[in-house]
Amino acid sequence: MRIPAEEGQRVKNRFAGGCTRCSVLVFPNGGFLRKGDEGWEVWCATCRSLDELAESKDFDPENLELPTVPPSGCATTVDLRVLGMTRACWKCRRDTLCLIGLYPDRPSHGYVGLHTTDNEKTMALCQLLVQRMGRTDLTAGVKSRYSRTVRERQLANGCWHCDALQGNFPVHEEALGRVASGGVNGLDTLLVAICPVLEWQTVVYDFGGGVIAI
């Protein structure tokens, strides 16, 4: 594949591939190519546009307006792994399941983000996807709880047995340790869910934290 160097990010993509930023499937003649550190990367129209916006002087992540339609030339859904982890409850010491995050089932070349439920938007999408798949049992411990640490209510993991709040910091510290030693497979894949691209990109482009680079 020979690509004129001077065209840079404006090169149209002629082959199917996953967007490097969100892993949505980009169809042939859809999206764009960009030269990255490890070669050419595929970008969907939304991620290319937002990446260019992020480089501008007027960029404000707190007032970012995402498109209301899926990027053209791309799939409208993406398969996501809903990740969890079984750990001992700090209070009753019985094993309980915690929802940990979302990761593409087929991550694209250059994709790096494990979005964790330390971010409430990610937790809300985890809960929604699991419920859509008819596995409400997996969200038995998730509900809005008051956190003394952040001094507000938020969706959080609780013990399935005694309902004690598990606490984002200890849960995600443990999850980070498992990811550090075993990658994304250090966590349990509870299910693979079909997610609308717009819902996934809302999580990808939330700048509230809760992302592990893999």
C-alpha positions as CSV (number, residue, x, y, z in Angstrom):
1,M,0.0,0.0,0.0
2,R,1.7,3.2,-1.2
3,I,0.4,6.4,0.4
4,P,1.6,9.9,-0.5
5,A,3.3,11.2,2.6
6,E,2.1,14.8,2.1
7,E,-1.5,13.8,2.4
8,G,-1.0,12.7,6.1
9,Q,-4.2,12.4,8.0
10,R,-6.4,13.2,5.0
11,V,-5.7,9.8,3.3
12,K,-8.9,7.9,2.8
13,N,-8.9,4.3,4.1
14,R,-9.4,1.7,1.3
15,F,-9.3,-1.4,3.5
16,A,-11.5,-2.6,6.4
17,G,-10.0,-2.3,9.8
18,G,-10.7,-1.3,13.4
19,C,-10.4,2.4,14.5
20,T,-7.3,2.8,16.6
21,R,-9.1,5.0,19.1
22,C,-12.4,3.2,19.7
23,S,-12.0,-0.2,17.8
24,V,-15.2,0.3,15.8
25,L,-15.0,-1.6,12.5
26,V,-14.3,0.9,9.6
27,F,-15.4,-0.4,6.2
28,P,-13.4,-0.1,3.0
29,N,-13.5,3.5,1.7
30,G,-14.7,4.7,5.1
31,G,-12.7,6.6,7.7
32,F,-9.1,7.7,7.4
33,L,-5.5,6.6,7.7
34,R,-2.9,8.3,9.9
35,K,0.8,7.6,10.2
36,G,1.5,6.6,13.8
37,D,4.6,5.5,15.7
38,E,4.1,1.9,14.6
39,G,2.8,2.4,11.1
40,W,-0.5,3.4,9.5
41,E,-3.5,3.5,11.7
42,V,-7.2,3.5,10.8
43,W,-9.4,6.2,12.3
44,C,-13.2,6.5,12.1
45,A,-14.6,9.9,11.1
46,T,-15.7,10.7,14.7
47,C,-12.3,9.9,16.3
48,R,-10.4,11.7,13.6
49,S,-12.5,14.8,14.1
50,L,-12.3,14.8,17.9
51,D,-8.5,14.1,17.8
52,E,-8.0,17.2,15.6
53,L,-10.3,19.2,18.0
54,A,-8.2,18.1,21.0
55,E,-5.2,19.7,19.4
56,S,-6.9,23.1,19.0
57,K,-6.4,25.9,21.5
58,D,-10.2,26.1,22.2
59,F,-10.5,22.5,23.2
60,D,-12.5,22.0,26.5
61,P,-13.1,18.4,27.4
62,E,-15.8,19.3,29.9
63,N,-17.9,20.8,27.1
64,L,-17.2,18.3,24.4
65,E,-20.2,17.6,22.2
66,L,-20.2,14.2,20.6
67,P,-21.9,13.5,17.3
68,T,-25.5,12.3,17.5
69,V,-25.1,9.8,14.7
70,P,-22.6,7.0,14.2
71,P,-19.5,7.7,12.1
72,S,-20.2,7.2,8.4
73,G,-18.6,4.3,6.7
74,C,-18.4,2.3,9.9
75,A,-20.3,-0.4,11.8
76,T,-23.0,0.9,14.1
77,T,-22.2,-1.5,16.9
78,V,-19.0,-2.8,18.6
79,D,-18.6,-6.0,20.6
80,L,-17.3,-5.3,24.1
81,R,-16.1,-7.6,26.8
82,V,-17.7,-6.9,30.2
83,L,-15.0,-7.6,32.7
84,G,-15.4,-8.6,36.3
85,M,-13.4,-10.0,39.3
86,T,-14.3,-12.1,42.2
87,R,-12.8,-11.0,45.5
88,A,-13.3,-11.4,49.2
89,C,-15.7,-8.8,50.8
90,W,-13.8,-6.7,53.4
91,K,-16.7,-7.0,55.8
92,C,-18.2,-10.5,55.6
93,R,-15.1,-12.1,53.9
94,R,-17.3,-14.1,51.5
95,D,-16.5,-14.0,47.8
96,T,-18.4,-11.5,45.8
97,L,-18.3,-10.4,42.1
98,C,-17.4,-6.8,41.1
99,L,-17.9,-5.3,37.7
100,I,-14.5,-3.9,36.6
101,G,-14.8,-2.5,33.1
102,L,-15.1,-2.7,29.3
103,Y,-12.7,-3.7,26.6
104,P,-13.2,-4.4,22.9
105,D,-13.6,-8.0,22.1
106,R,-11.4,-7.4,19.0
107,P,-9.2,-4.4,19.9
108,S,-7.8,-2.7,16.8
109,H,-4.2,-2.0,16.0
110,G,-3.0,0.7,18.4
111,Y,-5.9,0.5,20.8
112,V,-4.8,0.8,24.4
113,G,-7.7,1.6,26.8
114,L,-9.4,-0.6,29.4
115,H,-12.2,1.6,30.7
116,T,-12.9,0.8,34.3
117,T,-16.0,1.2,36.5
118,D,-14.0,3.6,38.6
119,N,-15.7,6.0,36.2
120,E,-19.4,6.2,36.7
121,K,-20.2,6.4,33.0
122,T,-18.4,3.2,32.4
123,M,-20.2,1.5,35.3
124,A,-23.6,2.7,34.0
125,L,-22.8,1.3,30.5
126,C,-21.6,-2.0,32.1
127,Q,-24.8,-2.3,34.0
128,L,-26.9,-1.4,30.9
129,L,-25.2,-3.9,28.6
130,V,-25.4,-6.8,31.2
131,Q,-29.1,-6.1,31.7
132,R,-29.8,-6.0,27.9
133,M,-28.1,-9.4,27.7
134,G,-30.6,-10.7,30.3
135,R,-27.9,-11.3,32.9
136,T,-29.3,-9.1,35.7
137,D,-27.8,-11.6,38.2
138,L,-24.3,-10.1,37.3
139,T,-25.4,-6.7,38.5
140,A,-26.9,-7.8,41.8
141,G,-24.3,-5.9,43.8
142,V,-24.4,-2.7,41.8
143,K,-26.5,0.2,42.9
144,S,-26.3,3.9,43.8
145,R,-24.4,4.2,47.1
146,Y,-23.1,7.1,49.2
147,S,-19.3,7.2,49.1
148,R,-17.6,9.0,52.1
149,T,-14.4,9.3,50.0
150,V,-16.0,11.4,47.2
151,R,-18.8,12.6,49.4
152,E,-21.6,11.9,47.0
153,R,-23.8,9.1,45.7
154,Q,-22.5,7.0,42.8
155,L,-23.0,3.7,41.1
156,A,-20.7,1.2,42.9
157,N,-20.0,-2.4,43.6
158,G,-21.4,-3.9,46.7
159,C,-21.2,-7.3,48.4
160,W,-23.7,-9.8,47.1
161,H,-24.1,-11.2,50.6
162,C,-23.9,-8.4,53.1
163,D,-24.4,-5.4,50.7
164,A,-21.3,-3.6,52.0
165,L,-19.8,-1.0,49.6
166,Q,-16.6,-2.5,48.2
167,G,-14.9,0.8,47.5
168,N,-13.5,1.9,44.2
169,F,-10.0,2.4,45.5
170,P,-9.3,-1.1,46.9
171,V,-11.3,-2.8,44.1
172,H,-9.5,-1.1,41.3
173,E,-6.1,-1.4,43.0
174,E,-6.6,-5.1,43.0
175,A,-7.8,-5.1,39.4
176,L,-4.8,-3.1,38.3
177,G,-2.5,-5.7,39.9
178,R,-4.3,-8.5,38.0
179,V,-4.0,-6.5,34.8
180,A,-0.4,-5.8,35.4
181,S,0.4,-9.5,35.7
182,G,-2.0,-11.0,33.2
183,G,-3.2,-8.2,30.9
184,V,-6.9,-8.0,30.2
185,N,-7.1,-11.8,30.6
186,G,-6.1,-11.3,34.3
187,L,-9.8,-10.3,34.7
188,D,-12.9,-12.5,34.1
189,T,-14.9,-11.9,30.9
190,L,-18.4,-12.1,32.2
191,L,-19.9,-11.8,28.7
192,V,-19.5,-10.2,25.3
193,A,-22.1,-7.6,24.6
194,I,-23.1,-5.8,21.4
195,C,-22.9,-2.1,22.1
196,P,-24.1,0.8,20.0
197,V,-21.1,2.8,18.8
198,L,-22.5,6.1,20.2
199,E,-22.8,4.7,23.7
200,W,-19.3,3.3,23.6
201,Q,-17.8,6.5,22.3
202,T,-19.5,8.4,25.1
203,V,-17.3,6.4,27.5
204,V,-14.2,6.6,25.3
205,Y,-14.4,10.4,25.2
206,D,-15.2,10.9,28.8
207,F,-12.2,12.6,30.5
208,G,-13.2,11.7,34.1
209,G,-10.5,9.1,34.5
210,G,-10.8,5.4,35.1
211,V,-8.7,4.1,32.2
212,I,-5.9,1.6,32.3
213,A,-3.5,1.5,29.4
214,I,-2.9,-2.0,28.1
